Amino acid sequence: MATLSYLALGDSYTIGEAVEANESFPYQLVELLKAKQFDFAAPKIIAKTGWTTDELRHAIQQEQLADNFDLVTLLIGVNNQYRGYSQDTYRKEFAELLEMAIGFAGGNRANVYVVSIPDWGVTEFAKQSGRDLKSISNEIDAFNEINRQETEAKQVTYVDITPGSRQALKKQTLIASDGLHPSGKMYAEWAKQIAEKLLEKI
């Protein structure tokens, strides 16, 4: 049986900024699936801290990927929100990225998983940013409503990790040492949610 392949597309939340690579959600997801007898190779990750939808799209084009993947995840949008970018532009660019993700899955929508944007408004970084915390949360909800609508329209699985990310308001162990990004513990929760959705289909 051939080794399975996994492509993870995103930003700092995909590479696991501020934690070790093996604590990022793509690596933890692979480990969970291996424990269920799925022989996955290490994930191929196209992600960088600070990337917006247009920057991710450009990077994907630069990679010139020729392969099809057995699993593809997409998590993008927090930097669009952080920079105050247009929600209409986000919708258009997110939809394009989702089409690309489906293409990388060989057109098999069942193998694509969109992960919602976590709420950084609950972090220490947000508190010290001088920005209105309620506004951050409301904007994250608005961006997530867009990516949810586009995901459901394409009949792709949506994994809503945002409510769980808000637990960090009371559980400091869910945030990494930089006071902004998730800890390995929070990423473990995301990996678990994705794995559960995947295993439900089998």
N, C-alpha and C positions, 0 to 999 in steps of 0.2 A: 504493500500500500504506500502510495506516494506521500511524502511529507507535505502538510498543508501550509499555505502561505497567507500572510496577514499584512495588509497595508493600513497604516494609521495616519490620517490626515488631520492637521490642526495647528495649534499654537503652543504656548507654554504649558497648557494643561495636558497636552499630549506627550510632550517630551519629559514632563515631570520636573519642571524647574524647581530647584531648591531641595530635591530629593535625589537619591541614587537612581540610576536608570532602571534597575530591577524593581524599584518601588513605583515606577510610573504605571498608569493603568493598562497600557498595552502589554507590558511585560508581565504584570500580575494576571491579566486576562489569559495570556498564553499558558501560564503555569496552572491556572484553574482548569483550563481545557485539557491540558496534558493529564491532569489528575483524573479526568473523565475519559481517558484513553484516546484523545485526539492528538495526533502527532503533528504539532505545529512547529515550524521553524521560528527563529527569533523574528519579531515584527520588523517590517520595513517602515520606517517613520519619516514622513515629510512634514516637518513642523519646526517652528522656531518662535522663541519668546517675542511677543510684540506684533506678530503677523495679523493682518486683517484679511478679509476675504480676497481682495485683489492681490495681495502679496502671496497668499497661499496658492492662488490660481497661477500666478507667474512662476512660482517655484515648481509647481507640478509640470508646467509646460517645459521648463528647463531640464527636468529629470528625464523627459522623453521615455516614460515607462512603456515597455512593450508587453509586459507580462499581464496575465489575468491572475487575480487573487481569489482565494477561497473565502476570505473575510475582509471587509473594508469598514473602518469606522471614520466618522467625520464629526469633528467638534470645533466650531469656529464662530467667532462673532464678538467675543468680549472686547477685543481691541477696537472694533468698529464702534461699540458703545462707549468705550473709554475715551476715544478721540472725538466723540460727538458726530460721527458720520451719519449720513442719511439712512433712515430705515428702509426707504424705497430702494436705494442702491444696494443695501444689504440683501433685500429680498431677491433682487435680480441676480446678484453675484452668488448668493447662497444656492439658488436654484441651479445655476450653472455648475457649481462645485458638486452638487448632489448628482447631476447628470454624469459628471466625470467619474464620480465614485461608483455609480452603477456600471459605467463602462469598464472600470477597472475590475469589477466583479464579473466580467464577461456577460453583462446584461442581466445577471441574476439578482433581482432586487432583494430576494430573501437573504442574501449574504451581506447586505449593507445595513449598518446601524448608525443612526444619527444620535449623538449625545448632546443633551441640552447644555446651555452655558451656566456654570455655577454662579452664585451671587457673591461677588467679592465685596459687596457692601457691608458684610458682617465681619470683615477682617480688621485687624489693628491698623493696617496700611490705610484702609478707607477712613477710619476714624481720624487719622492724622493728616488726611489729604485736604481737609477743609471743605470737601464736597458734601452735599446733603445726602445722608445715607438712605433715606426713604426714596429720593429721586433715583439713586443708583439701582435700588431694588426694582423700582417701577420700570426703569428703562430695560433692565435685564429681562423682566417679564415680557416687555413689548418685543424685544428681539427674539425671545424664545417662542412667543406666539407666532412670529413670522416663520422661524425655522420648523416649528411643529406643523404649521399649515402646509408648507412646501413639502415636508417629509411625508405627511399623510396623503397629499395629492399624488405623490409618486408611489404610493403604496410600499413605503420603506418603513422598517421598524424604528420607533422613536424611544429613546431611553431617557427618562426624565430624572436627572440626578440633582436638579436644583433644590427641591425641598430638603434633601439630605445635606446639601452644602450649607444650608442655613442653620443646621445644628451647630455649626462652628461658633455661633454666637455664644453658646453656653459650654461647648466642648473645645477647649483650646488645643487638645491633642489632634484635632482634625486639620490644624493649620501647621505648615512647615515653619522652620526657624526664621524665615524672612518676613513673617507676619502677613503674608499675602497669599501665597500659593498653598494648595492642599498638601497635607502630609501623606505619607505612604498609607496611613490608616484610612484616610478618606478615599484615596485612589483604590484601595482594596474594596471599598463599598461599591464604587463605580464598576470595577471589574466584575464583581459579583452580580450586579444588576444586569450587565450586558450578557454574562454567561448564562444567567437564568433565562433571559429572552431567547438566546440561541438554543439552549437545551429544550425549551418548550416546543420548538419547531421540529424536533427530531423524533 
